[in-house]
Amino acid sequence: MIDGFQKLSKHTTIAEVFEPSDLKEISSRGARPQWFISKSILQRIDEIRDHFGKPVIIHSGRRFGKNPYSQHEQGKAIDFHISGVNCKDVLDFCLKTYKSGAVGVGYNNDFVHIDDRDENRETKISAGIMLLKYNSIGQAYSSVEY
């Protein structure tokens, strides 16, 4: 049995990133949750928590079996918000902080999405930052340079 309170990083626990049904599947395989989530995305979430000095509430982390092309499915994305902090302010911090490498960043009024995408993905913008526009139900419908 996997302990959901076990830390994956400085601030983030296993239960914050994985659904209980996914943890059951991981456990049945004799695997470890750490094998299924990017260390760099966890590091970014820790940096965001440290900057704002408040807990990050994760809406969605690692997903299984929904979309093989999703950054979430690959363990490279997290959707989150910070209580009392406007999502636009979090987005601005991310865009200022993560200017190198391939980083996808998007937001709507309810959450911020951040991911570590592969350098060769078509959706990568030359500066490494991508802003995804979300509709009212949280589906990305276009991307633009911020």
C-alpha positions as CSV (number, residue, x, y, z in Angstrom):
1,M,0.0,0.0,0.0
2,I,1.3,3.5,-0.9
3,D,1.4,6.2,1.7
4,G,-0.4,9.2,0.2
5,F,1.3,11.5,2.7
6,Q,4.8,10.6,1.5
7,K,6.5,13.6,0.0
8,L,7.5,13.6,-3.7
9,S,9.2,17.0,-3.2
10,K,9.8,19.7,-0.6
11,H,6.0,20.5,-0.4
12,T,4.1,18.0,-2.6
13,T,2.7,14.7,-1.4
14,I,1.8,11.7,-3.5
15,A,-2.0,12.1,-2.7
16,E,-1.9,15.6,-4.2
17,V,-0.6,14.5,-7.5
18,F,-2.3,11.0,-8.0
19,E,-5.9,9.9,-8.0
20,P,-6.6,7.0,-5.4
21,S,-7.5,4.6,-8.2
22,D,-4.2,5.3,-10.0
23,L,-2.3,4.7,-6.8
24,K,-4.0,1.4,-6.5
25,E,-2.9,0.5,-10.0
26,I,0.7,1.6,-9.3
27,S,0.8,-0.4,-6.1
28,S,-0.6,-3.5,-7.9
29,R,2.3,-3.3,-10.3
30,G,4.9,-3.1,-7.5
31,A,5.9,0.3,-8.9
32,R,6.6,3.6,-7.1
33,P,4.7,6.8,-7.8
34,Q,8.0,8.7,-8.2
35,W,8.5,6.8,-11.5
36,F,5.4,8.4,-13.0
37,I,5.9,12.2,-12.4
38,S,8.5,14.6,-13.6
39,K,10.9,15.9,-10.9
40,S,11.2,19.2,-12.7
41,I,7.4,19.9,-12.7
42,L,7.4,19.2,-8.9
43,Q,10.3,21.5,-8.5
44,R,8.4,24.3,-10.3
45,I,5.4,23.8,-8.1
46,D,7.7,24.0,-5.0
47,E,9.2,27.2,-6.4
48,I,5.7,28.7,-6.9
49,R,4.7,27.8,-3.4
50,D,7.8,29.3,-2.0
51,H,7.4,32.5,-4.0
52,F,3.8,33.1,-2.9
53,G,4.2,31.7,0.6
54,K,1.0,29.8,0.4
55,P,0.0,26.2,-0.3
56,V,-0.7,25.2,-3.9
57,I,-4.0,23.4,-4.3
58,I,-3.6,20.8,-7.1
59,H,-6.6,20.2,-9.2
60,S,-5.0,17.6,-11.5
61,G,-1.5,16.1,-11.6
62,R,-0.6,12.8,-13.2
63,R,-3.5,11.2,-15.1
64,F,-3.7,7.6,-16.4
65,G,-5.6,6.3,-19.4
66,K,-7.3,9.4,-20.7
67,N,-5.1,10.9,-23.5
68,P,-1.7,9.5,-24.3
69,Y,-0.6,12.8,-25.8
70,S,-1.5,14.8,-22.7
71,Q,1.3,16.3,-20.7
72,H,-0.6,15.1,-17.6
73,E,-0.6,11.6,-19.0
74,Q,3.2,11.8,-19.3
75,G,3.6,13.1,-15.7
76,K,4.8,16.5,-16.9
77,A,1.8,18.8,-16.0
78,I,-0.1,20.1,-13.1
79,D,-3.2,22.2,-12.8
80,F,-3.5,24.2,-9.6
81,H,-4.5,27.4,-7.9
82,I,-3.4,29.3,-4.8
83,S,-6.1,30.4,-2.4
84,G,-6.3,34.2,-2.2
85,V,-4.0,34.7,-5.2
86,N,-5.4,35.7,-8.6
87,C,-4.6,33.1,-11.3
88,K,-3.3,35.9,-13.6
89,D,-0.7,36.9,-10.9
90,V,0.5,33.3,-10.8
91,L,0.6,33.1,-14.6
92,D,2.7,36.4,-14.7
93,F,5.1,34.9,-12.1
94,C,5.5,31.7,-14.2
95,L,6.0,33.6,-17.4
96,K,8.7,35.8,-15.8
97,T,10.4,32.9,-14.0
98,Y,10.4,30.1,-16.6
99,K,11.8,31.8,-19.7
100,S,14.1,29.0,-20.8
101,G,13.4,25.5,-21.8
102,A,10.1,24.2,-23.1
103,V,7.4,25.2,-20.6
104,G,3.7,25.3,-21.3
105,V,1.7,27.8,-19.1
106,G,-2.0,28.5,-19.3
107,Y,-4.8,29.8,-17.0
108,N,-8.4,30.6,-16.6
109,N,-10.1,32.2,-13.7
110,D,-10.1,28.9,-11.7
111,F,-6.7,27.4,-12.2
112,V,-3.2,27.6,-13.7
113,H,-1.7,24.9,-15.9
114,I,2.0,24.4,-16.1
115,D,3.9,21.7,-17.9
116,D,7.4,20.6,-19.1
117,R,6.9,19.8,-22.7
118,D,9.4,18.2,-25.0
119,E,11.7,20.6,-26.9
120,N,10.6,19.3,-30.3
121,R,6.8,19.6,-29.8
122,E,5.2,21.7,-32.4
123,T,3.4,23.7,-29.8
124,K,6.6,25.1,-28.4
125,I,7.1,28.8,-28.9
126,S,10.7,29.9,-29.5
127,A,11.0,31.6,-26.1
128,G,9.9,28.3,-24.4
129,I,6.7,29.8,-23.0
130,M,3.2,29.0,-24.3
131,L,0.0,30.5,-23.1
132,L,-3.1,28.3,-23.5
133,K,-6.5,29.9,-23.6
134,Y,-9.2,27.9,-21.8
135,N,-12.9,27.9,-22.3
136,S,-15.3,28.0,-19.4
137,I,-15.1,24.2,-18.8
138,G,-11.3,24.2,-18.7
139,Q,-10.6,22.8,-22.2
140,A,-7.6,24.4,-24.1
141,Y,-8.9,25.8,-27.3
142,S,-6.0,27.9,-28.7
143,S,-2.5,28.9,-27.9
144,V,-0.9,32.3,-28.3
145,E,2.5,33.8,-27.4
146,Y,2.2,35.8,-24.3
